[in-house]
Amino acid sequence: MPALRRCRFAATGDSLISRRLPEGDCDSRAIAELIGGADFRFTNLETVVRHWHEGFPSAQSGGTWTSVTPEMLADLLTYGFNAIAWATNHTLDYSCGGLLATERYLNAAGVVHAWAGATLAEASAVRYLESRGGRVALISATSTFHESWVAGDPRADVPGRPGINPLRFSKLHLVSGERLRQLQGIAEESKINAEHNLAVQAGYAAPEPEGIVRFGNLLFREVRAGEKAGIVSHMSSKDWERFRRSISESKAPERLRGGIHSLS
């Protein structure tokens, strides 16, 4: 049996489109020829696909409310893309109606996409592209979103929630001991933490670990020996575990052999 040749990748950044492509455009043909030479041809869809009556503007946007028509999506796909990620800060610009419309039009276009979805399990699912160079797994997530956009899995008493596959992280600000004491004094005097403290007392929130000072929505700690003042980010352990499972699933031998059904 002949060995598979190496899989060739072509990838672009954000496709934030706003108008139709002109017919017979020479530059478009040249770009399509360049992208079309690869097996895995990827772009990041930085917008919602919908008609004007599908979905309504969310109270929170990804900076501005963006959407395109299915015809504009068709124009984008003439470049030859066969894999799309669309978990972005614009995915719910037009609420769940816009999200579900985008999913419908991507499905109808027959392109592999990873994603948002009707539940967290769907949003974080691994998608597969069968190519001449082998099978490619696609996982999509975003770290920029409003907290209400996160997809949720159903329970026995609650249905699932459409949304994005989140990559959450927390920030810890490192400052000198003198600055930390000043922040503590200002927080106590201004009552900036009053709402959070009330939630802790009622059992709806956890108190801060020892050595951590809350100032509104920000968390601070004194700089330790060998550290520098600044910001340290920590990825959500819950999200990391979900990504780890998805990556492990995509590398499983039965997936590589094609023993499990996949999108293509």
Phi and psi restraints in degrees (value plus and minus 20) as a CYANA .aco file:
   2 PRO   PHI     -86.4   -46.4
   2 PRO   PSI     124.2   164.2
   3 ALA   PHI     -92.2   -52.2
   3 ALA   PSI     127.1   167.1
   4 LEU   PHI     -89.1   -49.1
   4 LEU   PSI     121.1   161.1
   5 ARG   PHI     -96.3   -56.3
   5 ARG   PSI     145.3   185.3
   6 ARG   PHI     -84.4   -44.4
   6 ARG   PSI     120.9   160.9
   7 CYS   PHI     -97.6   -57.6
   7 CYS   PSI     109.9   149.9
   8 ARG   PHI    -118.2   -78.2
   8 ARG   PSI     113.4   153.4
   9 PHE   PHI    -129.8   -89.8
   9 PHE   PSI     121.4   161.4
  10 ALA   PHI    -151.4  -111.4
  10 ALA   PSI     108.3   148.3
  11 ALA   PHI    -158.7  -118.7
  11 ALA   PSI     121.3   161.3
  12 THR   PHI    -139.2   -99.2
  12 THR   PSI     149.9   189.9
  13 GLY   PHI    -103.0   -63.0
  13 GLY   PSI    -161.9  -121.9
  14 ASP   PHI     -90.8   -50.8
  14 ASP   PSI     112.8   152.8
  15 SER   PHI    -119.2   -79.2
  15 SER   PSI      72.0   112.0
  16 LEU   PHI    -125.4   -85.4
  16 LEU   PSI      63.3   103.3
  17 ILE   PHI    -114.8   -74.8
  17 ILE   PSI     134.5   174.5
  18 SER   PHI    -161.8  -121.8
  18 SER   PSI     -21.0    19.0
  19 ARG   PHI    -176.9  -136.9
  19 ARG   PSI     145.4   185.4
  20 ARG   PHI     -90.8   -50.8
  20 ARG   PSI     133.9   173.9
  21 LEU   PHI     -98.2   -58.2
  21 LEU   PSI     124.1   164.1
  22 PRO   PHI     -90.4   -50.4
  22 PRO   PSI     124.4   164.4
  23 GLU   PHI     -88.4   -48.4
  23 GLU   PSI     119.9   159.9
  24 GLY   PHI      48.9    88.9
  24 GLY   PSI       3.1    43.1
  25 ASP   PHI     -92.2   -52.2
  25 ASP   PSI     102.9   142.9
  26 CYS   PHI     -86.4   -46.4
  26 CYS   PSI     -59.2   -19.2
  27 ASP   PHI     -83.0   -43.0
  27 ASP   PSI     -60.0   -20.0
  28 SER   PHI     -81.8   -41.8
  28 SER   PSI     -61.2   -21.2
  29 ARG   PHI     -84.8   -44.8
  29 ARG   PSI     -60.1   -20.1
  30 ALA   PHI     -85.2   -45.2
  30 ALA   PSI     -61.0   -21.0
  31 ILE   PHI     -85.6   -45.6
  31 ILE   PSI     -61.6   -21.6
  32 ALA   PHI     -82.4   -42.4
  32 ALA   PSI     -58.2   -18.2
  33 GLU   PHI     -86.3   -46.3
  33 GLU   PSI     -58.6   -18.6
  34 LEU   PHI     -85.8   -45.8
  34 LEU   PSI     -68.8   -28.8
  35 ILE   PHI     -87.8   -47.8
  35 ILE   PSI     -58.5   -18.5
  36 GLY   PHI     -85.4   -45.4
  36 GLY   PSI     -33.7     6.3
  37 GLY   PHI     -98.1   -58.1
  37 GLY   PSI     -27.5    12.5
  38 ALA   PHI    -117.7   -77.7
  38 ALA   PSI     143.6   183.6
  39 ASP   PHI    -105.9   -65.9
  39 ASP   PSI     -68.5   -28.5
  40 PHE   PHI    -123.1   -83.1
  40 PHE   PSI      93.6   133.6
  41 ARG   PHI    -141.4  -101.4
  41 ARG   PSI      82.2   122.2
  42 PHE   PHI    -133.5   -93.5
  42 PHE   PSI     123.9   163.9
  43 THR   PHI    -164.7  -124.7
  43 THR   PSI     140.0   180.0
  44 ASN   PHI    -123.1   -83.1
  44 ASN   PSI      95.3   135.3
  45 LEU   PHI    -101.9   -61.9
  45 LEU   PSI      83.9   123.9
  46 GLU   PHI    -116.6   -76.6
  46 GLU   PSI      25.3    65.3
  47 THR   PHI    -185.4  -145.4
  47 THR   PSI     151.9   191.9
  48 VAL   PHI    -119.5   -79.5
  48 VAL   PSI     124.7   164.7
  49 VAL   PHI    -128.0   -88.0
  49 VAL   PSI      99.2   139.2
  50 ARG   PHI    -186.0  -146.0
  50 ARG   PSI     139.3   179.3
  51 HIS   PHI    -109.8   -69.8
  51 HIS   PSI     143.5   183.5
  52 TRP   PHI     -79.6   -39.6
  52 TRP   PSI     -47.3    -7.3
  53 HIS   PHI    -108.9   -68.9
  53 HIS   PSI     -22.0    18.0
  54 GLU   PHI    -118.2   -78.2
  54 GLU   PSI      89.5   129.5
  55 GLY   PHI      61.9   101.9
  55 GLY   PSI     145.9   185.9
  56 PHE   PHI    -155.9  -115.9
  56 PHE   PSI     137.2   177.2
  57 PRO   PHI     -78.0   -38.0
  57 PRO   PSI     109.2   149.2
  58 SER   PHI     -90.6   -50.6
  58 SER   PSI     135.7   175.7
  59 ALA   PHI     -83.9   -43.9
  59 ALA   PSI     -46.1    -6.1
  60 GLN   PHI    -140.3  -100.3
  60 GLN   PSI     111.7   151.7
  61 SER   PHI    -131.6   -91.6
  61 SER   PSI     153.7   193.7
  62 GLY   PHI    -105.0   -65.0
  62 GLY   PSI       3.8    43.8
  63 GLY   PHI     108.3   148.3
  63 GLY   PSI     -60.8   -20.8
  64 THR   PHI    -177.7  -137.7
  64 THR   PSI     142.7   182.7
  65 TRP   PHI    -107.4   -67.4
  65 TRP   PSI      94.6   134.6
  66 THR   PHI    -137.1   -97.1
  66 THR   PSI     119.5   159.5
  67 SER   PHI    -179.3  -139.3
  67 SER   PSI     136.1   176.1
  68 VAL   PHI    -152.7  -112.7
  68 VAL   PSI     143.1   183.1
  69 THR   PHI    -104.3   -64.3
  69 THR   PSI     141.4   181.4
  70 PRO   PHI     -77.2   -37.2
  70 PRO   PSI     -49.8    -9.8
  71 GLU   PHI     -85.7   -45.7
  71 GLU   PSI     -56.6   -16.6
  72 MET   PHI     -88.8   -48.8
  72 MET   PSI     -56.2   -16.2
  73 LEU   PHI     -81.7   -41.7
  73 LEU   PSI     -62.7   -22.7
  74 ALA   PHI     -80.1   -40.1
  74 ALA   PSI     -59.0   -19.0
  75 ASP   PHI     -81.9   -41.9
  75 ASP   PSI     -64.2   -24.2
  76 LEU   PHI     -79.8   -39.8
  76 LEU   PSI     -60.0   -20.0
  77 LEU   PHI     -93.4   -53.4
  77 LEU   PSI     -34.0     6.0
  78 THR   PHI     -86.8   -46.8
  78 THR   PSI     -35.9     4.1
  79 TYR   PHI     -92.0   -52.0
  79 TYR   PSI     -32.0     8.0
  80 GLY   PHI      81.7   121.7
  80 GLY   PSI     -11.6    28.4
  81 PHE   PHI     -82.8   -42.8
  81 PHE   PSI     117.3   157.3
  82 ASN   PHI    -145.2  -105.2
  82 ASN   PSI     -13.3    26.7
  83 ALA   PHI    -166.3  -126.3
  83 ALA   PSI     110.5   150.5
  84 ILE   PHI    -154.2  -114.2
  84 ILE   PSI     115.3   155.3
  85 ALA   PHI    -122.7   -82.7
  85 ALA   PSI     120.1   160.1
  86 TRP   PHI    -163.3  -123.3
  86 TRP   PSI       6.4    46.4
  87 ALA   PHI    -108.7   -68.7
  87 ALA   PSI      78.9   118.9
  88 THR   PHI    -158.4  -118.4
  88 THR   PSI     159.7   199.7
  89 ASN   PHI     -94.4   -54.4
  89 ASN   PSI     -19.3    20.7
  90 HIS   PHI    -132.7   -92.7
  90 HIS   PSI     -21.2    18.8
  91 THR   PHI     -77.3   -37.3
  91 THR   PSI     -55.9   -15.9
  92 LEU   PHI    -131.1   -91.1
  92 LEU   PSI       9.8    49.8
  93 ASP   PHI     -76.3   -36.3
  93 ASP   PSI     -51.7   -11.7
  94 TYR   PHI    -137.3   -97.3
  94 TYR   PSI      19.9    59.9
  95 SER   PHI      36.6    76.6
  95 SER   PSI    -183.9  -143.9
  96 CYS   PHI     -86.1   -46.1
  96 CYS   PSI     -51.1   -11.1
  97 GLY   PHI     -81.3   -41.3
  97 GLY   PSI     -62.0   -22.0
  98 GLY   PHI     -89.0   -49.0
  98 GLY   PSI     -57.8   -17.8
  99 LEU   PHI     -81.5   -41.5
  99 LEU   PSI     -69.6   -29.6
 100 LEU   PHI     -88.4   -48.4
 100 LEU   PSI     -52.2   -12.2
 101 ALA   PHI     -85.9   -45.9
 101 ALA   PSI     -63.2   -23.2
 102 THR   PHI     -78.3   -38.3
 102 THR   PSI     -63.8   -23.8
 103 GLU   PHI     -80.3   -40.3
 103 GLU   PSI     -63.4   -23.4
 104 ARG   PHI     -81.1   -41.1
 104 ARG   PSI     -64.7   -24.7
 105 TYR   PHI     -92.8   -52.8
 105 TYR   PSI     -53.4   -13.4
 106 LEU   PHI     -88.4   -48.4
 106 LEU   PSI     -60.1   -20.1
 107 ASN   PHI     -81.6   -41.6
 107 ASN   PSI     -64.8   -24.8
 108 ALA   PHI     -83.5   -43.5
 108 ALA   PSI     -51.1   -11.1
 109 ALA   PHI     -95.9   -55.9
 109 ALA   PSI     -34.1     5.9
 110 GLY   PHI      54.5    94.5
 110 GLY   PSI       1.3    41.3
 111 VAL   PHI    -117.3   -77.3
 111 VAL   PSI     124.1   164.1
 112 VAL   PHI     -92.8   -52.8
 112 VAL   PSI     109.4   149.4
 113 HIS   PHI    -162.9  -122.9
 113 HIS   PSI     125.0   165.0
 114 ALA   PHI    -157.3  -117.3
 114 ALA   PSI     134.0   174.0
 115 TRP   PHI    -184.3  -144.3
 115 TRP   PSI    -197.7  -157.7
 116 ALA   PHI    -118.9   -78.9
 116 ALA   PSI     159.3   199.3
 117 GLY   PHI    -195.4  -155.4
 117 GLY   PSI    -199.9  -159.9
 118 ALA   PHI     -92.0   -52.0
 118 ALA   PSI     -41.4    -1.4
 119 THR   PHI    -161.2  -121.2
 119 THR   PSI     150.4   190.4
 120 LEU   PHI     -85.3   -45.3
 120 LEU   PSI     -55.9   -15.9
 121 ALA   PHI     -81.2   -41.2
 121 ALA   PSI     -62.0   -22.0
 122 GLU   PHI     -88.5   -48.5
 122 GLU   PSI     -62.1   -22.1
 123 ALA   PHI     -84.6   -44.6
 123 ALA   PSI     -50.9   -10.9
 124 SER   PHI    -120.9   -80.9
 124 SER   PSI     -13.8    26.2
 125 ALA   PHI     -85.4   -45.4
 125 ALA   PSI     125.3   165.3
 126 VAL   PHI     -99.4   -59.4
 126 VAL   PSI     114.8   154.8
 127 ARG   PHI    -133.8   -93.8
 127 ARG   PSI     128.2   168.2
 128 TYR   PHI    -143.8  -103.8
 128 TYR   PSI     120.9   160.9
 129 LEU   PHI    -136.3   -96.3
 129 LEU   PSI     105.0   145.0
 130 GLU   PHI    -109.0   -69.0
 130 GLU   PSI     101.9   141.9
 131 SER   PHI    -151.3  -111.3
 131 SER   PSI     150.1   190.1
 132 ARG   PHI     -83.0   -43.0
 132 ARG   PSI     -46.1    -6.1
 133 GLY   PHI    -112.0   -72.0
 133 GLY   PSI     -18.4    21.6
 134 GLY   PHI     106.2   146.2
 134 GLY   PSI    -199.1  -159.1
 135 ARG   PHI    -107.4   -67.4
 135 ARG   PSI     114.9   154.9
 136 VAL   PHI    -139.3   -99.3
 136 VAL   PSI     112.5   152.5
 137 ALA   PHI    -117.5   -77.5
 137 ALA   PSI     119.9   159.9
 138 LEU   PHI    -144.8  -104.8
 138 LEU   PSI     104.1   144.1
 139 ILE   PHI    -145.1  -105.1
 139 ILE   PSI     114.2   154.2
 140 SER   PHI    -147.9  -107.9
 140 SER   PSI     118.9   158.9
 141 ALA   PHI    -172.8  -132.8
 141 ALA   PSI     146.1   186.1
 142 THR   PHI    -157.4  -117.4
 142 THR   PSI     126.2   166.2
 143 SER   PHI    -124.7   -84.7
 143 SER   PSI     -18.8    21.2
 144 THR   PHI    -139.3   -99.3
 144 THR   PSI      89.5   129.5
 145 PHE   PHI    -189.1  -149.1
 145 PHE   PSI     140.2   180.2
 146 HIS   PHI     -99.3   -59.3
 146 HIS   PSI     124.5   164.5
 147 GLU   PHI     -78.0   -38.0
 147 GLU   PSI     -45.1    -5.1
 148 SER   PHI     -98.0   -58.0
 148 SER   PSI     -26.1    13.9
 149 TRP   PHI    -108.4   -68.4
 149 TRP   PSI     -26.1    13.9
 150 VAL   PHI     -91.1   -51.1
 150 VAL   PSI     110.5   150.5
 151 ALA   PHI     -87.5   -47.5
 151 ALA   PSI     132.9   172.9
 152 GLY   PHI    -153.0  -113.0
 152 GLY   PSI     125.4   165.4
 153 ASP   PHI    -105.5   -65.5
 153 ASP   PSI     132.4   172.4
 154 PRO   PHI     -93.6   -53.6
 154 PRO   PSI     137.2   177.2
 155 ARG   PHI    -140.4  -100.4
 155 ARG   PSI     158.7   198.7
 156 ALA   PHI     -81.6   -41.6
 156 ALA   PSI     -50.2   -10.2
 157 ASP   PHI    -130.8   -90.8
 157 ASP   PSI     -20.9    19.1
 158 VAL   PHI    -159.1  -119.1
 158 VAL   PSI     110.8   150.8
 159 PRO   PHI     -92.4   -52.4
 159 PRO   PSI     146.2   186.2
 160 GLY   PHI     -89.6   -49.6
 160 GLY   PSI     143.8   183.8
 161 ARG   PHI    -139.8   -99.8
 161 ARG   PSI     104.9   144.9
 162 PRO   PHI     -83.4   -43.4
 162 PRO   PSI     127.2   167.2
 163 GLY   PHI     150.4   190.4
 163 GLY   PSI    -183.2  -143.2
 164 ILE   PHI    -118.7   -78.7
 164 ILE   PSI     143.2   183.2
 165 ASN   PHI    -105.9   -65.9
 165 ASN   PSI      89.4   129.4
 166 PRO   PHI    -108.6   -68.6
 166 PRO   PSI     126.5   166.5
 167 LEU   PHI    -138.2   -98.2
 167 LEU   PSI      72.2   112.2
 168 ARG   PHI    -108.7   -68.7
 168 ARG   PSI     130.3   170.3
 169 PHE   PHI    -171.5  -131.5
 169 PHE   PSI     135.6   175.6
 170 SER   PHI    -133.9   -93.9
 170 SER   PSI     134.4   174.4
 171 LYS   PHI    -135.9   -95.9
 171 LYS   PSI     115.0   155.0
 172 LEU   PHI    -140.2  -100.2
 172 LEU   PSI     101.5   141.5
 173 HIS   PHI    -111.1   -71.1
 173 HIS   PSI     106.3   146.3
 174 LEU   PHI    -121.1   -81.1
 174 LEU   PSI     103.4   143.4
 175 VAL   PHI    -155.6  -115.6
 175 VAL   PSI     150.3   190.3
 176 SER   PHI     -89.2   -49.2
 176 SER   PSI     141.5   181.5
 177 GLY   PHI     -78.9   -38.9
 177 GLY   PSI     -58.7   -18.7
 178 GLU   PHI     -82.6   -42.6
 178 GLU   PSI     -65.2   -25.2
 179 ARG   PHI     -84.4   -44.4
 179 ARG   PSI     -57.8   -17.8
 180 LEU   PHI     -83.9   -43.9
 180 LEU   PSI     -61.9   -21.9
 181 ARG   PHI     -86.2   -46.2
 181 ARG   PSI     -55.9   -15.9
 182 GLN   PHI     -83.9   -43.9
 182 GLN   PSI     -62.8   -22.8
 183 LEU   PHI     -83.3   -43.3
 183 LEU   PSI     -61.2   -21.2
 184 GLN   PHI     -79.5   -39.5
 184 GLN   PSI     -64.0   -24.0
 185 GLY   PHI     -84.6   -44.6
 185 GLY   PSI     -62.7   -22.7
 186 ILE   PHI     -85.7   -45.7
 186 ILE   PSI     -60.8   -20.8
 187 ALA   PHI     -81.5   -41.5
 187 ALA   PSI     -62.8   -22.8
 188 GLU   PHI     -87.5   -47.5
 188 GLU   PSI     -60.4   -20.4
 189 GLU   PHI     -92.8   -52.8
 189 GLU   PSI     -58.4   -18.4
 190 SER   PHI    -106.5   -66.5
 190 SER   PSI     -34.7     5.3
 191 LYS   PHI      42.9    82.9
 191 LYS   PSI       9.0    49.0
 192 ILE   PHI     -84.9   -44.9
 192 ILE   PSI     -44.0    -4.0
 193 ASN   PHI    -118.0   -78.0
 193 ASN   PSI      -8.5    31.5
 194 ALA   PHI     -77.9   -37.9
 194 ALA   PSI     -64.8   -24.8
 195 GLU   PHI     -84.9   -44.9
 195 GLU   PSI     -62.5   -22.5
 196 HIS   PHI     -86.4   -46.4
 196 HIS   PSI     -62.1   -22.1
 197 ASN   PHI     -81.6   -41.6
 197 ASN   PSI     -57.0   -17.0
 198 LEU   PHI     -85.4   -45.4
 198 LEU   PSI     -59.4   -19.4
 199 ALA   PHI     -85.1   -45.1
 199 ALA   PSI     -56.7   -16.7
 200 VAL   PHI     -85.1   -45.1
 200 VAL   PSI     -64.3   -24.3
 201 GLN   PHI     -81.8   -41.8
 201 GLN   PSI     -55.1   -15.1
 202 ALA   PHI    -103.4   -63.4
 202 ALA   PSI     -26.1    13.9
 203 GLY   PHI      66.5   106.5
 203 GLY   PSI      -9.6    30.4
 204 TYR   PHI    -110.1   -70.1
 204 TYR   PSI     -32.4     7.6
 205 ALA   PHI    -162.3  -122.3
 205 ALA   PSI     135.5   175.5
 206 ALA   PHI    -113.1   -73.1
 206 ALA   PSI     124.7   164.7
 207 PRO   PHI     -87.5   -47.5
 207 PRO   PSI     138.4   178.4
 208 GLU   PHI     -92.1   -52.1
 208 GLU   PSI     125.7   165.7
 209 PRO   PHI     -80.3   -40.3
 209 PRO   PSI     139.1   179.1
 210 GLU   PHI     -80.1   -40.1
 210 GLU   PSI     114.4   154.4
 211 GLY   PHI      73.5   113.5
 211 GLY   PSI     -30.2     9.8
 212 ILE   PHI    -120.0   -80.0
 212 ILE   PSI     111.8   151.8
 213 VAL   PHI    -133.6   -93.6
 213 VAL   PSI     106.3   146.3
 214 ARG   PHI    -111.6   -71.6
 214 ARG   PSI     118.0   158.0
 215 PHE   PHI    -155.3  -115.3
 215 PHE   PSI      70.8   110.8
 216 GLY   PHI      48.6    88.6
 216 GLY   PSI    -141.3  -101.3
 217 ASN   PHI    -114.0   -74.0
 217 ASN   PSI     -14.9    25.1
 218 LEU   PHI    -127.0   -87.0
 218 LEU   PSI     127.2   167.2
 219 LEU   PHI    -137.0   -97.0
 219 LEU   PSI     118.1   158.1
 220 PHE   PHI    -148.7  -108.7
 220 PHE   PSI     131.8   171.8
 221 ARG   PHI    -165.4  -125.4
 221 ARG   PSI     131.3   171.3
 222 GLU   PHI     -90.8   -50.8
 222 GLU   PSI     121.0   161.0
 223 VAL   PHI     -84.3   -44.3
 223 VAL   PSI     111.9   151.9
 224 ARG   PHI    -118.9   -78.9
 224 ARG   PSI     149.8   189.8
 225 ALA   PHI     -77.9   -37.9
 225 ALA   PSI     111.8   151.8
 226 GLY   PHI      68.1   108.1
 226 GLY   PSI     -26.4    13.6
 227 GLU   PHI    -120.7   -80.7
 227 GLU   PSI     144.7   184.7
 228 LYS   PHI    -138.1   -98.1
 228 LYS   PSI     129.5   169.5
 229 ALA   PHI     -82.1   -42.1
 229 ALA   PSI     123.5   163.5
 230 GLY   PHI     133.6   173.6
 230 GLY   PSI    -171.1  -131.1
 231 ILE   PHI    -141.9  -101.9
 231 ILE   PSI     114.3   154.3
 232 VAL   PHI    -136.6   -96.6
 232 VAL   PSI     110.3   150.3
 233 SER   PHI    -124.3   -84.3
 233 SER   PSI     123.5   163.5
 234 HIS   PHI    -148.8  -108.8
 234 HIS   PSI     103.3   143.3
 235 MET   PHI     -92.4   -52.4
 235 MET   PSI     123.7   163.7
 236 SER   PHI     -78.9   -38.9
 236 SER   PSI     106.3   146.3
 237 SER   PHI     -84.3   -44.3
 237 SER   PSI     -52.9   -12.9
 238 LYS   PHI     -85.8   -45.8
 238 LYS   PSI     -63.8   -23.8
 239 ASP   PHI     -88.6   -48.6
 239 ASP   PSI     -61.0   -21.0
 240 TRP   PHI     -79.3   -39.3
 240 TRP   PSI     -62.1   -22.1
 241 GLU   PHI     -84.9   -44.9
 241 GLU   PSI     -57.3   -17.3
 242 ARG   PHI     -86.7   -46.7
 242 ARG   PSI     -62.8   -22.8
 243 PHE   PHI     -85.1   -45.1
 243 PHE   PSI     -59.7   -19.7
 244 ARG   PHI     -81.1   -41.1
 244 ARG   PSI     -61.5   -21.5
 245 ARG   PHI     -84.5   -44.5
 245 ARG   PSI     -61.2   -21.2
 246 SER   PHI     -83.7   -43.7
 246 SER   PSI     -62.8   -22.8
 247 ILE   PHI     -85.9   -45.9
 247 ILE   PSI     -62.7   -22.7
 248 SER   PHI     -81.9   -41.9
 248 SER   PSI     -60.9   -20.9
 249 GLU   PHI     -82.1   -42.1
 249 GLU   PSI     -62.4   -22.4
 250 SER   PHI     -87.4   -47.4
 250 SER   PSI     -42.8    -2.8
 251 LYS   PHI    -117.0   -77.0
 251 LYS   PSI     -20.7    19.3
 252 ALA   PHI     -82.2   -42.2
 252 ALA   PSI     121.2   161.2
 253 PRO   PHI     -75.6   -35.6
 253 PRO   PSI     -58.6   -18.6
 254 GLU   PHI     -85.9   -45.9
 254 GLU   PSI     -49.2    -9.2
 255 ARG   PHI     -86.6   -46.6
 255 ARG   PSI     -63.6   -23.6
 256 LEU   PHI     -86.4   -46.4
 256 LEU   PSI     -51.4   -11.4
 257 ARG   PHI    -101.5   -61.5
 257 ARG   PSI     -32.7     7.3
 258 GLY   PHI      64.3   104.3
 258 GLY   PSI       1.0    41.0
 259 GLY   PHI     -99.0   -59.0
 259 GLY   PSI     -29.4    10.6
 260 ILE   PHI    -141.3  -101.3
 260 ILE   PSI     119.1   159.1
 261 HIS   PHI     -80.7   -40.7
 261 HIS   PSI     119.6   159.6
 262 SER   PHI    -164.1  -124.1
 262 SER   PSI     141.4   181.4
 263 LEU   PHI     -95.5   -55.5
 263 LEU   PSI     127.3   167.3
